[in-house]
Amino acid sequence: MIDLSQDVYTIREVAQTVGVTYQTANKWAKNGRLGHYQCGRTRKVSRADLQGFLAQAYKPADTLTP
């Protein structure tokens, strides 16, 4: 279950929430797929950025084209 009650997430929290490895979530941030900002050495993801990423990344099976 995705907990979107927080305002800001670390990359590690995003990875745990979405169900991927830290490396995958970090790559999404580095490549610009996941909006984030730097806070010292830590990348932070806002709730709005996470919701937008999830909405964009989710594709229902019946709309996929072969």
PDBQT receptor file of N, H, CA, C and O in Angstrom, charges set to zero:
ATOM      1  N   MET A   1       0.836  -1.188   0.000  1.00  0.00    +0.000 N 
ATOM      2  CA  MET A   1       0.000   0.000   0.000  1.00  0.00    +0.000 C 
ATOM      3  C   MET A   1       0.872   1.238   0.000  1.00  0.00    +0.000 C 
ATOM      4  O   MET A   1       1.834   1.322   0.763  1.00  0.00    +0.000 OA
ATOM      5  N   ILE A   2       0.551   2.181  -0.833  1.00  0.00    +0.000 N 
ATOM      6  H   ILE A   2      -0.230   2.113  -1.453  1.00  0.00    +0.000 HD
ATOM      7  CA  ILE A   2       1.329   3.396  -0.942  1.00  0.00    +0.000 C 
ATOM      8  C   ILE A   2       0.821   4.408   0.070  1.00  0.00    +0.000 C 
ATOM      9  O   ILE A   2      -0.357   4.763   0.069  1.00  0.00    +0.000 OA
ATOM     10  N   ASP A   3       1.720   4.873   0.935  1.00  0.00    +0.000 N 
ATOM     11  H   ASP A   3       2.678   4.585   0.936  1.00  0.00    +0.000 HD
ATOM     12  CA  ASP A   3       1.375   5.864   1.950  1.00  0.00    +0.000 C 
ATOM     13  C   ASP A   3       1.771   7.238   1.430  1.00  0.00    +0.000 C 
ATOM     14  O   ASP A   3       2.954   7.579   1.414  1.00  0.00    +0.000 OA
ATOM     15  N   LEU A   4       0.797   8.025   1.008  1.00  0.00    +0.000 N 
ATOM     16  H   LEU A   4      -0.164   7.748   1.021  1.00  0.00    +0.000 HD
ATOM     17  CA  LEU A   4       1.085   9.360   0.485  1.00  0.00    +0.000 C 
ATOM     18  C   LEU A   4       0.727  10.440   1.503  1.00  0.00    +0.000 C 
ATOM     19  O   LEU A   4       0.346  11.549   1.127  1.00  0.00    +0.000 OA
ATOM     20  N   SER A   5       0.848  10.119   2.785  1.00  0.00    +0.000 N 
ATOM     21  H   SER A   5       1.158   9.219   3.091  1.00  0.00    +0.000 HD
ATOM     22  CA  SER A   5       0.512  11.093   3.820  1.00  0.00    +0.000 C 
ATOM     23  C   SER A   5       1.675  12.022   4.139  1.00  0.00    +0.000 C 
ATOM     24  O   SER A   5       1.467  13.074   4.743  1.00  0.00    +0.000 OA
ATOM     25  N   GLN A   6       2.881  11.662   3.752  1.00  0.00    +0.000 N 
ATOM     26  H   GLN A   6       3.049  10.808   3.262  1.00  0.00    +0.000 HD
ATOM     27  CA  GLN A   6       4.036  12.509   3.995  1.00  0.00    +0.000 C 
ATOM     28  C   GLN A   6       4.103  13.603   2.937  1.00  0.00    +0.000 C 
ATOM     29  O   GLN A   6       3.529  13.466   1.857  1.00  0.00    +0.000 OA
ATOM     30  N   ASP A   7       4.808  14.695   3.252  1.00  0.00    +0.000 N 
ATOM     31  H   ASP A   7       5.274  14.806   4.130  1.00  0.00    +0.000 HD
ATOM     32  CA  ASP A   7       4.991  15.774   2.285  1.00  0.00    +0.000 C 
ATOM     33  C   ASP A   7       6.259  15.585   1.469  1.00  0.00    +0.000 C 
ATOM     34  O   ASP A   7       6.324  15.997   0.310  1.00  0.00    +0.000 OA
ATOM     35  N   VAL A   8       7.275  14.958   2.076  1.00  0.00    +0.000 N 
ATOM     36  H   VAL A   8       7.222  14.624   3.017  1.00  0.00    +0.000 HD
ATOM     37  CA  VAL A   8       8.574  14.783   1.418  1.00  0.00    +0.000 C 
ATOM     38  C   VAL A   8       9.094  13.380   1.709  1.00  0.00    +0.000 C 
ATOM     39  O   VAL A   8       8.948  12.867   2.819  1.00  0.00    +0.000 OA
ATOM     40  N   TYR A   9       9.706  12.764   0.688  1.00  0.00    +0.000 N 
ATOM     41  H   TYR A   9       9.825  13.180  -0.214  1.00  0.00    +0.000 HD
ATOM     42  CA  TYR A   9      10.236  11.406   0.802  1.00  0.00    +0.000 C 
ATOM     43  C   TYR A   9      11.710  11.397   0.416  1.00  0.00    +0.000 C 
ATOM     44  O   TYR A   9      12.149  12.196  -0.411  1.00  0.00    +0.000 OA
ATOM     45  N   THR A  10      12.468  10.490   1.017  1.00  0.00    +0.000 N 
ATOM     46  H   THR A  10      12.111   9.840   1.689  1.00  0.00    +0.000 HD
ATOM     47  CA  THR A  10      13.822  10.238   0.544  1.00  0.00    +0.000 C 
ATOM     48  C   THR A  10      13.729   9.247  -0.608  1.00  0.00    +0.000 C 
ATOM     49  O   THR A  10      12.682   8.636  -0.821  1.00  0.00    +0.000 OA
ATOM     50  N   ILE A  11      14.809   9.087  -1.343  1.00  0.00    +0.000 N 
ATOM     51  H   ILE A  11      15.660   9.583  -1.170  1.00  0.00    +0.000 HD
ATOM     52  CA  ILE A  11      14.821   8.112  -2.432  1.00  0.00    +0.000 C 
ATOM     53  C   ILE A  11      14.590   6.703  -1.876  1.00  0.00    +0.000 C 
ATOM     54  O   ILE A  11      13.906   5.891  -2.498  1.00  0.00    +0.000 OA
ATOM     55  N   ARG A  12      15.150   6.426  -0.730  1.00  0.00    +0.000 N 
ATOM     56  H   ARG A  12      15.706   7.086  -0.225  1.00  0.00    +0.000 HD
ATOM     57  CA  ARG A  12      14.966   5.109  -0.104  1.00  0.00    +0.000 C 
ATOM     58  C   ARG A  12      13.490   4.872   0.232  1.00  0.00    +0.000 C 
ATOM     59  O   ARG A  12      12.980   3.771   0.022  1.00  0.00    +0.000 OA
ATOM     60  N   GLU A  13      12.803   5.890   0.748  1.00  0.00    +0.000 N 
ATOM     61  H   GLU A  13      13.217   6.784   0.918  1.00  0.00    +0.000 HD
ATOM     62  CA  GLU A  13      11.380   5.756   1.058  1.00  0.00    +0.000 C 
ATOM     63  C   GLU A  13      10.554   5.570  -0.211  1.00  0.00    +0.000 C 
ATOM     64  O   GLU A  13       9.601   4.791  -0.227  1.00  0.00    +0.000 OA
ATOM     65  N   VAL A  14      10.921   6.282  -1.272  1.00  0.00    +0.000 N 
ATOM     66  H   VAL A  14      11.695   6.915  -1.259  1.00  0.00    +0.000 HD
ATOM     67  CA  VAL A  14      10.235   6.116  -2.559  1.00  0.00    +0.000 C 
ATOM     68  C   VAL A  14      10.404   4.679  -3.037  1.00  0.00    +0.000 C 
ATOM     69  O   VAL A  14       9.440   4.048  -3.468  1.00  0.00    +0.000 OA
ATOM     70  N   ALA A  15      11.622   4.164  -2.961  1.00  0.00    +0.000 N 
ATOM     71  H   ALA A  15      12.405   4.677  -2.611  1.00  0.00    +0.000 HD
ATOM     72  CA  ALA A  15      11.883   2.790  -3.404  1.00  0.00    +0.000 C 
ATOM     73  C   ALA A  15      11.035   1.796  -2.620  1.00  0.00    +0.000 C 
ATOM     74  O   ALA A  15      10.438   0.893  -3.207  1.00  0.00    +0.000 OA
ATOM     75  N   GLN A  16      10.978   1.952  -1.307  1.00  0.00    +0.000 N 
ATOM     76  H   GLN A  16      11.463   2.685  -0.830  1.00  0.00    +0.000 HD
ATOM     77  CA  GLN A  16      10.187   1.046  -0.476  1.00  0.00    +0.000 C 
ATOM     78  C   GLN A  16       8.703   1.179  -0.782  1.00  0.00    +0.000 C 
ATOM     79  O   GLN A  16       7.984   0.180  -0.813  1.00  0.00    +0.000 OA
ATOM     80  N   THR A  17       8.239   2.396  -1.005  1.00  0.00    +0.000 N 
ATOM     81  H   THR A  17       8.823   3.207  -0.980  1.00  0.00    +0.000 HD
ATOM     82  CA  THR A  17       6.827   2.647  -1.287  1.00  0.00    +0.000 C 
ATOM     83  C   THR A  17       6.405   2.034  -2.613  1.00  0.00    +0.000 C 
ATOM     84  O   THR A  17       5.337   1.431  -2.718  1.00  0.00    +0.000 OA
ATOM     85  N   VAL A  18       7.256   2.192  -3.627  1.00  0.00    +0.000 N 
ATOM     86  H   VAL A  18       8.124   2.681  -3.541  1.00  0.00    +0.000 HD
ATOM     87  CA  VAL A  18       6.920   1.714  -4.964  1.00  0.00    +0.000 C 
ATOM     88  C   VAL A  18       7.234   0.232  -5.137  1.00  0.00    +0.000 C 
ATOM     89  O   VAL A  18       6.655  -0.432  -5.996  1.00  0.00    +0.000 OA
ATOM     90  N   GLY A  19       8.152  -0.286  -4.320  1.00  0.00    +0.000 N 
ATOM     91  H   GLY A  19       8.622   0.253  -3.622  1.00  0.00    +0.000 HD
ATOM     92  CA  GLY A  19       8.490  -1.704  -4.401  1.00  0.00    +0.000 C 
ATOM     93  C   GLY A  19       9.631  -2.007  -5.348  1.00  0.00    +0.000 C 
ATOM     94  O   GLY A  19       9.649  -3.057  -5.990  1.00  0.00    +0.000 OA
ATOM     95  N   VAL A  20      10.589  -1.086  -5.438  1.00  0.00    +0.000 N 
ATOM     96  H   VAL A  20      10.574  -0.233  -4.916  1.00  0.00    +0.000 HD
ATOM     97  CA  VAL A  20      11.780  -1.294  -6.262  1.00  0.00    +0.000 C 
ATOM     98  C   VAL A  20      13.012  -1.126  -5.379  1.00  0.00    +0.000 C 
ATOM     99  O   VAL A  20      12.904  -0.748  -4.212  1.00  0.00    +0.000 OA
ATOM    100  N   THR A  21      14.175  -1.408  -5.940  1.00  0.00    +0.000 N 
ATOM    101  H   THR A  21      14.263  -1.715  -6.888  1.00  0.00    +0.000 HD
ATOM    102  CA  THR A  21      15.410  -1.226  -5.180  1.00  0.00    +0.000 C 
ATOM    103  C   THR A  21      15.772   0.251  -5.093  1.00  0.00    +0.000 C 
ATOM    104  O   THR A  21      15.301   1.076  -5.876  1.00  0.00    +0.000 OA
ATOM    105  N   TYR A  22      16.617   0.554  -4.123  1.00  0.00    +0.000 N 
ATOM    106  H   TYR A  22      16.999  -0.117  -3.488  1.00  0.00    +0.000 HD
ATOM    107  CA  TYR A  22      17.120   1.920  -3.971  1.00  0.00    +0.000 C 
ATOM    108  C   TYR A  22      17.813   2.373  -5.250  1.00  0.00    +0.000 C 
ATOM    109  O   TYR A  22      17.646   3.516  -5.677  1.00  0.00    +0.000 OA
ATOM    110  N   GLN A  23      18.589   1.483  -5.860  1.00  0.00    +0.000 N 
ATOM    111  H   GLN A  23      18.724   0.556  -5.513  1.00  0.00    +0.000 HD
ATOM    112  CA  GLN A  23      19.331   1.828  -7.066  1.00  0.00    +0.000 C 
ATOM    113  C   GLN A  23      18.397   2.222  -8.212  1.00  0.00    +0.000 C 
ATOM    114  O   GLN A  23      18.692   3.155  -8.959  1.00  0.00    +0.000 OA
ATOM    115  N   THR A  24      17.292   1.526  -8.351  1.00  0.00    +0.000 N 
ATOM    116  H   THR A  24      17.053   0.768  -7.744  1.00  0.00    +0.000 HD
ATOM    117  CA  THR A  24      16.338   1.843  -9.406  1.00  0.00    +0.000 C 
ATOM    118  C   THR A  24      15.712   3.212  -9.184  1.00  0.00    +0.000 C 
ATOM    119  O   THR A  24      15.650   4.022 -10.109  1.00  0.00    +0.000 OA
ATOM    120  N   ALA A  25      15.247   3.479  -7.964  1.00  0.00    +0.000 N 
ATOM    121  H   ALA A  25      15.297   2.821  -7.213  1.00  0.00    +0.000 HD
ATOM    122  CA  ALA A  25      14.646   4.782  -7.656  1.00  0.00    +0.000 C 
ATOM    123  C   ALA A  25      15.668   5.901  -7.814  1.00  0.00    +0.000 C 
ATOM    124  O   ALA A  25      15.333   6.980  -8.302  1.00  0.00    +0.000 OA
ATOM    125  N   ASN A  26      16.898   5.658  -7.411  1.00  0.00    +0.000 N 
ATOM    126  H   ASN A  26      17.171   4.781  -7.015  1.00  0.00    +0.000 HD
ATOM    127  CA  ASN A  26      17.951   6.657  -7.548  1.00  0.00    +0.000 C 
ATOM    128  C   ASN A  26      18.235   6.937  -9.025  1.00  0.00    +0.000 C 
ATOM    129  O   ASN A  26      18.471   8.084  -9.406  1.00  0.00    +0.000 OA
ATOM    130  N   LYS A  27      18.214   5.892  -9.855  1.00  0.00    +0.000 N 
ATOM    131  H   LYS A  27      18.022   4.960  -9.545  1.00  0.00    +0.000 HD
ATOM    132  CA  LYS A  27      18.424   6.064 -11.291  1.00  0.00    +0.000 C 
ATOM    133  C   LYS A  27      17.300   6.893 -11.907  1.00  0.00    +0.000 C 
ATOM    134  O   LYS A  27      17.551   7.745 -12.760  1.00  0.00    +0.000 OA
ATOM    135  N   TRP A  28      16.057   6.645 -11.475  1.00  0.00    +0.000 N 
ATOM    136  H   TRP A  28      15.853   5.953 -10.782  1.00  0.00    +0.000 HD
ATOM    137  CA  TRP A  28      14.928   7.445 -11.967  1.00  0.00    +0.000 C 
ATOM    138  C   TRP A  28      15.146   8.922 -11.663  1.00  0.00    +0.000 C 
ATOM    139  O   TRP A  28      14.872   9.781 -12.502  1.00  0.00    +0.000 OA
ATOM    140  N   ALA A  29      15.640   9.216 -10.466  1.00  0.00    +0.000 N 
ATOM    141  H   ALA A  29      15.863   8.518  -9.785  1.00  0.00    +0.000 HD
ATOM    142  CA  ALA A  29      15.885  10.608 -10.081  1.00  0.00    +0.000 C 
ATOM    143  C   ALA A  29      17.034  11.202 -10.897  1.00  0.00    +0.000 C 
ATOM    144  O   ALA A  29      16.929  12.320 -11.402  1.00  0.00    +0.000 OA
ATOM    145  N   LYS A  30      18.120  10.457 -11.023  1.00  0.00    +0.000 N 
ATOM    146  H   LYS A  30      18.206   9.549 -10.613  1.00  0.00    +0.000 HD
ATOM    147  CA  LYS A  30      19.274  10.952 -11.781  1.00  0.00    +0.000 C 
ATOM    148  C   LYS A  30      18.935  11.191 -13.243  1.00  0.00    +0.000 C 
ATOM    149  O   LYS A  30      19.431  12.145 -13.843  1.00  0.00    +0.000 OA
ATOM    150  N   ASN A  31      18.087  10.330 -13.833  1.00  0.00    +0.000 N 
ATOM    151  H   ASN A  31      17.684   9.555 -13.345  1.00  0.00    +0.000 HD
ATOM    152  CA  ASN A  31      17.723  10.444 -15.247  1.00  0.00    +0.000 C 
ATOM    153  C   ASN A  31      16.612  11.460 -15.496  1.00  0.00    +0.000 C 
ATOM    154  O   ASN A  31      16.269  11.728 -16.648  1.00  0.00    +0.000 OA
ATOM    155  N   GLY A  32      16.051  12.024 -14.439  1.00  0.00    +0.000 N 
ATOM    156  H   GLY A  32      16.330  11.806 -13.503  1.00  0.00    +0.000 HD
ATOM    157  CA  GLY A  32      15.015  13.028 -14.596  1.00  0.00    +0.000 C 
ATOM    158  C   GLY A  32      13.601  12.487 -14.687  1.00  0.00    +0.000 C 
ATOM    159  O   GLY A  32      12.662  13.262 -14.870  1.00  0.00    +0.000 OA
ATOM    160  N   ARG A  33      13.420  11.190 -14.567  1.00  0.00    +0.000 N 
ATOM    161  H   ARG A  33      14.182  10.559 -14.418  1.00  0.00    +0.000 HD
ATOM    162  CA  ARG A  33      12.068  10.614 -14.619  1.00  0.00    +0.000 C 
ATOM    163  C   ARG A  33      11.294  10.911 -13.346  1.00  0.00    +0.000 C 
ATOM    164  O   ARG A  33      10.069  11.029 -13.380  1.00  0.00    +0.000 OA
ATOM    165  N   LEU A  34      11.994  11.034 -12.222  1.00  0.00    +0.000 N 
ATOM    166  H   LEU A  34      12.989  10.938 -12.194  1.00  0.00    +0.000 HD
ATOM    167  CA  LEU A  34      11.380  11.291 -10.928  1.00  0.00    +0.000 C 
ATOM    168  C   LEU A  34      11.856  12.651 -10.434  1.00  0.00    +0.000 C 
ATOM    169  O   LEU A  34      13.040  12.840 -10.155  1.00  0.00    +0.000 OA
ATOM    170  N   GLY A  35      10.934  13.587 -10.328  1.00  0.00    +0.000 N 
ATOM    171  H   GLY A  35       9.973  13.434 -10.555  1.00  0.00    +0.000 HD
ATOM    172  CA  GLY A  35      11.296  14.924  -9.855  1.00  0.00    +0.000 C 
ATOM    173  C   GLY A  35      11.828  14.876  -8.429  1.00  0.00    +0.000 C 
ATOM    174  O   GLY A  35      11.309  14.141  -7.590  1.00  0.00    +0.000 OA
ATOM    175  N   HIS A  36      12.852  15.651  -8.164  1.00  0.00    +0.000 N 
ATOM    176  H   HIS A  36      13.274  16.248  -8.846  1.00  0.00    +0.000 HD
ATOM    177  CA  HIS A  36      13.455  15.674  -6.834  1.00  0.00    +0.000 C 
ATOM    178  C   HIS A  36      14.258  16.941  -6.653  1.00  0.00    +0.000 C 
ATOM    179  O   HIS A  36      14.418  17.719  -7.594  1.00  0.00    +0.000 OA
ATOM    180  N   TYR A  37      14.766  17.156  -5.448  1.00  0.00    +0.000 N 
ATOM    181  H   TYR A  37      14.636  16.525  -4.684  1.00  0.00    +0.000 HD
ATOM    182  CA  TYR A  37      15.701  18.241  -5.176  1.00  0.00    +0.000 C 
ATOM    183  C   TYR A  37      16.752  17.748  -4.200  1.00  0.00    +0.000 C 
ATOM    184  O   TYR A  37      16.518  16.820  -3.427  1.00  0.00    +0.000 OA
ATOM    185  N   GLN A  38      17.907  18.380  -4.248  1.00  0.00    +0.000 N 
ATOM    186  H   GLN A  38      18.097  19.135  -4.876  1.00  0.00    +0.000 HD
ATOM    187  CA  GLN A  38      19.017  18.010  -3.362  1.00  0.00    +0.000 C 
ATOM    188  C   GLN A  38      18.887  18.749  -2.045  1.00  0.00    +0.000 C 
ATOM    189  O   GLN A  38      18.622  19.951  -2.024  1.00  0.00    +0.000 OA
ATOM    190  N   CYS A  39      19.072  18.040  -0.961  1.00  0.00    +0.000 N 
ATOM    191  H   CYS A  39      19.287  17.063  -0.979  1.00  0.00    +0.000 HD
ATOM    192  CA  CYS A  39      19.118  18.627   0.375  1.00  0.00    +0.000 C 
ATOM    193  C   CYS A  39      20.394  18.086   1.010  1.00  0.00    +0.000 C 
ATOM    194  O   CYS A  39      20.383  17.046   1.667  1.00  0.00    +0.000 OA
ATOM    195  N   GLY A  40      21.489  18.806   0.804  1.00  0.00    +0.000 N 
ATOM    196  H   GLY A  40      21.498  19.652   0.269  1.00  0.00    +0.000 HD
ATOM    197  CA  GLY A  40      22.792  18.287   1.197  1.00  0.00    +0.000 C 
ATOM    198  C   GLY A  40      23.172  17.171   0.251  1.00  0.00    +0.000 C 
ATOM    199  O   GLY A  40      23.210  17.367  -0.963  1.00  0.00    +0.000 OA
ATOM    200  N   ARG A  41      23.453  15.995   0.800  1.00  0.00    +0.000 N 
ATOM    201  H   ARG A  41      23.422  15.836   1.787  1.00  0.00    +0.000 HD
ATOM    202  CA  ARG A  41      23.785  14.838  -0.040  1.00  0.00    +0.000 C 
ATOM    203  C   ARG A  41      22.579  13.947  -0.286  1.00  0.00    +0.000 C 
ATOM    204  O   ARG A  41      22.693  12.904  -0.929  1.00  0.00    +0.000 OA
ATOM    205  N   THR A  42      21.432  14.353   0.221  1.00  0.00    +0.000 N 
ATOM    206  H   THR A  42      21.339  15.201   0.743  1.00  0.00    +0.000 HD
ATOM    207  CA  THR A  42      20.224  13.537   0.125  1.00  0.00    +0.000 C 
ATOM    208  C   THR A  42      19.277  14.097  -0.926  1.00  0.00    +0.000 C 
ATOM    209  O   THR A  42      19.028  15.302  -0.977  1.00  0.00    +0.000 OA
ATOM    210  N   ARG A  43      18.754  13.214  -1.760  1.00  0.00    +0.000 N 
ATOM    211  H   ARG A  43      18.956  12.235  -1.719  1.00  0.00    +0.000 HD
ATOM    212  CA  ARG A  43      17.719  13.615  -2.713  1.00  0.00    +0.000 C 
ATOM    213  C   ARG A  43      16.368  13.497  -2.024  1.00  0.00    +0.000 C 
ATOM    214  O   ARG A  43      16.087  12.496  -1.365  1.00  0.00    +0.000 OA
ATOM    215  N   LYS A  44      15.536  14.517  -2.176  1.00  0.00    +0.000 N 
ATOM    216  H   LYS A  44      15.765  15.330  -2.711  1.00  0.00    +0.000 HD
ATOM    217  CA  LYS A  44      14.196  14.522  -1.601  1.00  0.00    +0.000 C 
ATOM    218  C   LYS A  44      13.174  14.593  -2.720  1.00  0.00    +0.000 C 
ATOM    219  O   LYS A  44      13.399  15.252  -3.735  1.00  0.00    +0.000 OA
ATOM    220  N   VAL A  45      12.058  13.918  -2.536  1.00  0.00    +0.000 N 
ATOM    221  H   VAL A  45      11.875  13.383  -1.711  1.00  0.00    +0.000 HD
ATOM    222  CA  VAL A  45      10.982  13.870  -3.528  1.00  0.00    +0.000 C 
ATOM    223  C   VAL A  45       9.713  14.383  -2.856  1.00  0.00    +0.000 C 
ATOM    224  O   VAL A  45       9.312  13.878  -1.808  1.00  0.00    +0.000 OA
ATOM    225  N   SER A  46       9.090  15.377  -3.455  1.00  0.00    +0.000 N 
ATOM    226  H   SER A  46       9.416  15.787  -4.306  1.00  0.00    +0.000 HD
ATOM    227  CA  SER A  46       7.851  15.903  -2.890  1.00  0.00    +0.000 C 
ATOM    228  C   SER A  46       6.697  14.949  -3.167  1.00  0.00    +0.000 C 
ATOM    229  O   SER A  46       6.769  14.120  -4.075  1.00  0.00    +0.000 OA
ATOM    230  N   ARG A  47       5.648  15.070  -2.391  1.00  0.00    +0.000 N 
ATOM    231  H   ARG A  47       5.590  15.743  -1.654  1.00  0.00    +0.000 HD
ATOM    232  CA  ARG A  47       4.461  14.237  -2.596  1.00  0.00    +0.000 C 
ATOM    233  C   ARG A  47       3.901  14.453  -4.002  1.00  0.00    +0.000 C 
ATOM    234  O   ARG A  47       3.511  13.495  -4.668  1.00  0.00    +0.000 OA
ATOM    235  N   ALA A  48       3.861  15.704  -4.451  1.00  0.00    +0.000 N 
ATOM    236  H   ALA A  48       4.178  16.482  -3.909  1.00  0.00    +0.000 HD
ATOM    237  CA  ALA A  48       3.335  16.001  -5.786  1.00  0.00    +0.000 C 
ATOM    238  C   ALA A  48       4.177  15.330  -6.872  1.00  0.00    +0.000 C 
ATOM    239  O   ALA A  48       3.630  14.785  -7.831  1.00  0.00    +0.000 OA
ATOM    240  N   ASP A  49       5.508  15.368  -6.726  1.00  0.00    +0.000 N 
ATOM    241  H   ASP A  49       5.952  15.810  -5.947  1.00  0.00    +0.000 HD
ATOM    242  CA  ASP A  49       6.379  14.721  -7.706  1.00  0.00    +0.000 C 
ATOM    243  C   ASP A  49       6.169  13.206  -7.721  1.00  0.00    +0.000 C 
ATOM    244  O   ASP A  49       6.148  12.591  -8.787  1.00  0.00    +0.000 OA
ATOM    245  N   LEU A  50       6.013  12.609  -6.539  1.00  0.00    +0.000 N 
ATOM    246  H   LEU A  50       6.030  13.109  -5.674  1.00  0.00    +0.000 HD
ATOM    247  CA  LEU A  50       5.789  11.170  -6.469  1.00  0.00    +0.000 C 
ATOM    248  C   LEU A  50       4.440  10.800  -7.085  1.00  0.00    +0.000 C 
ATOM    249  O   LEU A  50       4.349   9.833  -7.842  1.00  0.00    +0.000 OA
ATOM    250  N   GLN A  51       3.406  11.554  -6.770  1.00  0.00    +0.000 N 
ATOM    251  H   GLN A  51       3.480  12.339  -6.155  1.00  0.00    +0.000 HD
ATOM    252  CA  GLN A  51       2.085  11.275  -7.336  1.00  0.00    +0.000 C 
ATOM    253  C   GLN A  51       2.107  11.425  -8.858  1.00  0.00    +0.000 C 
ATOM    254  O   GLN A  51       1.522  10.611  -9.573  1.00  0.00    +0.000 OA
ATOM    255  N   GLY A  52       2.780  12.462  -9.351  1.00  0.00    +0.000 N 
ATOM    256  H   GLY A  52       3.256  13.123  -8.770  1.00  0.00    +0.000 HD
ATOM    257  CA  GLY A  52       2.887  12.655 -10.795  1.00  0.00    +0.000 C 
ATOM    258  C   GLY A  52       3.641  11.523 -11.463  1.00  0.00    +0.000 C 
ATOM    259  O   GLY A  52       3.250  11.056 -12.533  1.00  0.00    +0.000 OA
ATOM    260  N   PHE A  53       4.719  11.083 -10.837  1.00  0.00    +0.000 N 
ATOM    261  H   PHE A  53       5.037  11.462  -9.969  1.00  0.00    +0.000 HD
ATOM    262  CA  PHE A  53       5.498   9.970 -11.381  1.00  0.00    +0.000 C 
ATOM    263  C   PHE A  53       4.653   8.705 -11.430  1.00  0.00    +0.000 C 
ATOM    264  O   PHE A  53       4.655   7.997 -12.437  1.00  0.00    +0.000 OA
ATOM    265  N   LEU A  54       3.931   8.414 -10.351  1.00  0.00    +0.000 N 
ATOM    266  H   LEU A  54       3.929   8.989  -9.532  1.00  0.00    +0.000 HD
ATOM    267  CA  LEU A  54       3.104   7.211 -10.306  1.00  0.00    +0.000 C 
ATOM    268  C   LEU A  54       1.990   7.269 -11.343  1.00  0.00    +0.000 C 
ATOM    269  O   LEU A  54       1.686   6.262 -11.982  1.00  0.00    +0.000 OA
ATOM    270  N   ALA A  55       1.388   8.422 -11.515  1.00  0.00    +0.000 N 
ATOM    271  H   ALA A  55       1.635   9.240 -10.996  1.00  0.00    +0.000 HD
ATOM    272  CA  ALA A  55       0.315   8.572 -12.507  1.00  0.00    +0.000 C 
ATOM    273  C   ALA A  55       0.857   8.387 -13.921  1.00  0.00    +0.000 C 
ATOM    274  O   ALA A  55       0.194   7.800 -14.776  1.00  0.00    +0.000 OA
ATOM    275  N   GLN A  56       2.050   8.884 -14.157  1.00  0.00    +0.000 N 
ATOM    276  H   GLN A  56       2.589   9.361 -13.462  1.00  0.00    +0.000 HD
ATOM    277  CA  GLN A  56       2.668   8.790 -15.480  1.00  0.00    +0.000 C 
ATOM    278  C   GLN A  56       3.187   7.371 -15.740  1.00  0.00    +0.000 C 
ATOM    279  O   GLN A  56       3.113   6.879 -16.865  1.00  0.00    +0.000 OA
ATOM    280  N   ALA A  57       3.704   6.726 -14.716  1.00  0.00    +0.000 N 
ATOM    281  H   ALA A  57       3.765   7.125 -13.801  1.00  0.00    +0.000 HD
ATOM    282  CA  ALA A  57       4.321   5.408 -14.880  1.00  0.00    +0.000 C 
ATOM    283  C   ALA A  57       3.291   4.294 -14.983  1.00  0.00    +0.000 C 
ATOM    284  O   ALA A  57       3.576   3.252 -15.573  1.00  0.00    +0.000 OA
ATOM    285  N   TYR A  58       2.108   4.486 -14.428  1.00  0.00    +0.000 N 
ATOM    286  H   TYR A  58       1.877   5.333 -13.949  1.00  0.00    +0.000 HD
ATOM    287  CA  TYR A  58       1.105   3.433 -14.437  1.00  0.00    +0.000 C 
ATOM    288  C   TYR A  58       0.359   3.423 -15.765  1.00  0.00    +0.000 C 
ATOM    289  O   TYR A  58      -0.207   4.434 -16.182  1.00  0.00    +0.000 OA
ATOM    290  N   LYS A  59       0.366   2.284 -16.411  1.00  0.00    +0.000 N 
ATOM    291  H   LYS A  59       0.826   1.463 -16.073  1.00  0.00    +0.000 HD
ATOM    292  CA  LYS A  59      -0.345   2.090 -17.671  1.00  0.00    +0.000 C 
ATOM    293  C   LYS A  59      -1.243   0.870 -17.516  1.00  0.00    +0.000 C 
ATOM    294  O   LYS A  59      -0.736  -0.243 -17.373  1.00  0.00    +0.000 OA
ATOM    295  N   PRO A  60      -2.567   1.046 -17.541  1.00  0.00    +0.000 N 
ATOM    296  CA  PRO A  60      -3.457  -0.122 -17.450  1.00  0.00    +0.000 C 
ATOM    297  C   PRO A  60      -3.181  -1.105 -18.580  1.00  0.00    +0.000 C 
ATOM    298  O   PRO A  60      -2.849  -0.698 -19.694  1.00  0.00    +0.000 OA
ATOM    299  N   ALA A  61      -3.316  -2.376 -18.302  1.00  0.00    +0.000 N 
ATOM    300  H   ALA A  61      -3.586  -2.707 -17.398  1.00  0.00    +0.000 HD
ATOM    301  CA  ALA A  61      -2.983  -3.431 -19.261  1.00  0.00    +0.000 C 
ATOM    302  C   ALA A  61      -3.788  -3.326 -20.540  1.00  0.00    +0.000 C 
ATOM    303  O   ALA A  61      -3.271  -3.664 -21.605  1.00  0.00    +0.000 OA
ATOM    304  N   ASP A  62      -5.031  -2.873 -20.483  1.00  0.00    +0.000 N 
ATOM    305  H   ASP A  62      -5.451  -2.599 -19.618  1.00  0.00    +0.000 HD
ATOM    306  CA  ASP A  62      -5.856  -2.833 -21.684  1.00  0.00    +0.000 C 
ATOM    307  C   ASP A  62      -5.500  -1.675 -22.616  1.00  0.00    +0.000 C 
ATOM    308  O   ASP A  62      -5.993  -1.632 -23.744  1.00  0.00    +0.000 OA
ATOM    309  N   THR A  63      -4.661  -0.738 -22.180  1.00  0.00    +0.000 N 
ATOM    310  H   THR A  63      -4.261  -0.772 -21.264  1.00  0.00    +0.000 HD
ATOM    311  CA  THR A  63      -4.283   0.382 -23.049  1.00  0.00    +0.000 C 
ATOM    312  C   THR A  63      -2.890   0.210 -23.647  1.00  0.00    +0.000 C 
ATOM    313  O   THR A  63      -2.461   1.033 -24.455  1.00  0.00    +0.000 OA
ATOM    314  N   LEU A  64      -2.184  -0.840 -23.262  1.00  0.00    +0.000 N 
ATOM    315  H   LEU A  64      -2.533  -1.508 -22.605  1.00  0.00    +0.000 HD
ATOM    316  CA  LEU A  64      -0.849  -1.077 -23.804  1.00  0.00    +0.000 C 
ATOM    317  C   LEU A  64      -0.948  -1.548 -25.252  1.00  0.00    +0.000 C 
ATOM    318  O   LEU A  64      -1.813  -2.355 -25.594  1.00  0.00    +0.000 OA
ATOM    319  N   THR A  65      -0.069  -1.045 -26.087  1.00  0.00    +0.000 N 
ATOM    320  H   THR A  65       0.634  -0.390 -25.809  1.00  0.00    +0.000 HD
ATOM    321  CA  THR A  65      -0.061  -1.474 -27.487  1.00  0.00    +0.000 C 
ATOM    322  C   THR A  65       1.108  -2.414 -27.699  1.00  0.00    +0.000 C 
ATOM    323  O   THR A  65       2.178  -2.191 -27.133  1.00  0.00    +0.000 OA
ATOM    324  N   PRO A  66       0.939  -3.454 -28.493  1.00  0.00    +0.000 N 
ATOM    325  CA  PRO A  66       2.022  -4.426 -28.698  1.00  0.00    +0.000 C 
ATOM    326  C   PRO A  66       3.152  -3.851 -29.523  1.00  0.00    +0.000 C 
ATOM    327  O   PRO A  66       4.138  -4.540 -29.785  1.00  0.00    +0.000 OA
TER     328      PRO A  66
